[in-house]
Amino acid sequence: MTDSTPSRRVLLIVGGGVAAYKALELTRLLRKAGVGVRPILTKAGAEFVTALSLSALAEDKVYSDLFSLTDEAEMGHIELSRSADLVVVAPATADLIAKAAHGLAGDLASTALLATDKPVLMAPAMNVRMWLHPATQRNIEILKTDGALFVGPDEGAMACGEFGPGRLAEPPAIFEAIMAALEGPAAKPLAGKHALVTAGPTFEPIDPVRGITNRSSGRQGYAIAGALARLGARVTLVSGPVALATPPGVDRVDVETARDMLAACQAALPADVGVFVAAVADWRIDEVFGTKLKKEKGGPPALTFVENPDILATLAASGPRRPKLVIGFAAETNDVEAHARAKLARKGCDWIIANDVTEPGVMGGDENAVLLISRDKTERWTRAAKDSVAHDLAQRIAESLS
Ligand SMILES: Cc1cc2nc3c(=O)[nH]c(=O)nc-3n(C[C@H](O)[C@H](O)[C@H](O)COP(=O)(O)O)c2cc1C
């Protein structure tokens, strides 16, 4: 799983927040990529995750105590603070941020932050009011002026029941920020490439107030657009109606109908890769009613459908303007692999990412269990967060285009 002598190392400071559990997944991602992880777990951090878990995943000793005779004899705190190429604080609590901003050094984590001569990357996580508090915002500005790098926080629902900015960035996003900080341009393998991504449902109007749509949340497509942008791609995200924030660094084009989506995709070409995640309506109403249909007028209306253009097939057959790599998504409810393989052939794309939408929590949820189907093989990926699937897919796209 890992190199015995990693060429790149991070000193990972895990602070005392509910999101500390995500530091375990981050550690796993780093070790999988061959990055050495030396953890410092704060006293408060140890209330949320155990040193044993962290140590097992990091495959290294966990440091917690500034005044430990044994630790100090083995590796002094100054040496510890410089033993890595990058210092990462995840989760960075309001407390650690405040201490670092003001140069306090009352415990091992804050002492390491003050003593280090290495770049520092912080992934803040806290309650929305703590994050928005002027004191925290001032501290962030001080740290930015001092040269600290930041990833997140994200906006969303919090463990405390409130909603807003303050959620720890997802581990794949922190991982990519770490790789970018460690490797510089090498962490941007998609620099100079253009990626076209579609996401969300389409909406086909019936009359000015009604329409036909589907349950796609857009989350998987948005996660892929974000992951591609983090790897350096210029990303055009053609999005159906969804309630999601645009990922950083992504150009978003909002559309409603399948025909609008096709036109926006064609306008965005040329692209090196097209990832067609949107759940596009196969049919639309033949003639959209110009005024709102009234209930009392002679019973329910008879709706006639016509076929929508097939965006994936059209772009996969667009000759010299065809993206080099065309990836379709298939949401299936039965015989997933067989249907997806047939779709690959029918649509003329290079890969199909197939998922079984009957699995609980996939459609509209946070996780996905996918198959990557190419012309000559099928890979079954283990069920994972949509962000993780996006991260892995973006890496595969980068390998394929390099
Ligand atoms: C249940 C619980 C959850 C907490 N979550 C957070 C958090 O997400 N972010 C934060 O800044 N502080 C949080 N705190 C407060 C910190 O644990 C506290 O400020 C602590 O002193 C931080 O220590 P450290 O920065 O050394 O890890 C939480 C406290 C409790 C009891």
The ligand as an SDF file (V2000), in Angstrom:
LIG
                    3D

 31 33  0  0  0  0  0  0  0  0999 V2000
  -18.5240   18.1620   20.9070 C   0  0  0  0  0  0  0  0  0  0  0  0
  -17.5590   19.2540   20.6020 C   0  0  0  0  0  0  0  0  0  0  0  0
  -17.2990   19.5760   19.3100 C   0  0  0  0  0  0  0  0  0  0  0  0
  -16.4050   20.6010   18.9800 C   0  0  0  0  0  0  0  0  0  0  0  0
  -16.1800   20.9050   17.6750 N   0  0  0  0  0  0  0  0  0  0  0  0
  -15.3580   21.9140   17.3680 C   0  0  0  0  0  0  0  0  0  0  0  0
  -15.1050   22.2420   16.0240 C   0  0  0  0  0  0  0  0  0  0  0  0
  -15.6230   21.6160   15.0880 O   0  0  0  0  0  0  0  0  0  0  0  0
  -14.2810   23.2660   15.7530 N   0  0  0  0  0  0  0  0  0  0  0  0
  -13.6910   23.9900   16.7390 C   0  0  0  0  0  0  0  0  0  0  0  0
  -12.9810   24.9450   16.4190 O   0  0  0  0  0  0  0  0  0  0  0  0
  -13.8780   23.6790   18.0240 N   0  0  0  0  0  0  0  0  0  0  0  0
  -14.6970   22.6660   18.3690 C   0  0  0  0  0  0  0  0  0  0  0  0
  -14.8940   22.3430   19.6770 N   0  0  0  0  0  0  0  0  0  0  0  0
  -14.1670   23.0930   20.7140 C   0  0  0  0  0  0  0  0  0  0  0  0
  -12.7330   22.6080   20.7980 C   0  0  0  0  0  0  0  0  0  0  0  0
  -12.6760   21.2300   21.0570 O   0  0  0  0  0  0  0  0  0  0  0  0
  -11.9900   23.3850   21.8720 C   0  0  0  0  0  0  0  0  0  0  0  0
  -11.9180   24.7570   21.4990 O   0  0  0  0  0  0  0  0  0  0  0  0
  -10.6210   22.8330   22.1250 C   0  0  0  0  0  0  0  0  0  0  0  0
   -9.9800   23.5970   23.1350 O   0  0  0  0  0  0  0  0  0  0  0  0
   -9.7510   22.8500   20.8830 C   0  0  0  0  0  0  0  0  0  0  0  0
   -8.4720   22.3560   21.1910 O   0  0  0  0  0  0  0  0  0  0  0  0
   -7.3560   22.1890   20.0710 P   0  0  0  0  0  0  0  0  0  0  0  0
   -7.4690   23.3750   19.1870 O   0  0  0  0  0  0  0  0  0  0  0  0
   -6.0910   22.1280   20.8430 O   0  0  0  0  0  0  0  0  0  0  0  0
   -7.6180   20.8940   19.3700 O   0  0  0  0  0  0  0  0  0  0  0  0
  -15.7590   21.3180   20.0160 C   0  0  0  0  0  0  0  0  0  0  0  0
  -16.0030   20.9510   21.3410 C   0  0  0  0  0  0  0  0  0  0  0  0
  -16.8930   19.9490   21.6300 C   0  0  0  0  0  0  0  0  0  0  0  0
  -17.1340   19.6040   23.0670 C   0  0  0  0  0  0  0  0  0  0  0  0
  1  2  1  0
  2  3  1  0
  2 30  2  0
  3  4  2  0
  4  5  1  0
  4 28  1  0
  5  6  2  0
  6  7  1  0
  6 13  1  0
  7  8  2  0
  7  9  1  0
  9 10  1  0
 10 11  2  0
 10 12  1  0
 12 13  2  0
 13 14  1  0
 14 15  1  0
 14 28  1  0
 15 16  1  0
 16 17  1  0
 16 18  1  0
 18 19  1  0
 18 20  1  0
 20 21  1  0
 20 22  1  0
 22 23  1  0
 23 24  1  0
 24 25  2  0
 24 26  1  0
 24 27  1  0
 28 29  2  0
 29 30  1  0
 30 31  1  0
M  END
$$$$
